[in-house]
Amino acid sequence: MEKPIELGCYYVNPSVSNNCVYTFLLRNAYKRFEQETDETEEIEIMTYDFEQIEDLIGHGEITQLFSISAILMAKNYINTVIENG
């Protein structure tokens, strides 16, 4: 895996909170270990090609705002920085 690329730190609602959500792009990431969860956790990990993500958002399969924002920031970074050198 390459070094993580920080895409930014963004505030949920700066008028009432100072919590910042950091967003990173990980390129060439891969699974090295099985996840160890607590007994009560039910987590399903799914993988998709990056090109499929906008369709998943459009069909309401990805609805979490931070995830959608991160996906759009990553796409913008890839299109402007990586592909255009």
Secondary structure, DSSP 4 states (H G I P E B T S, - for coil): -PPPEEEEEEES-TTT---EEEEEE--S----S-----TT---------GGGHHHHHHTTS---HHHHHHHHHHHHHIIIIITT-
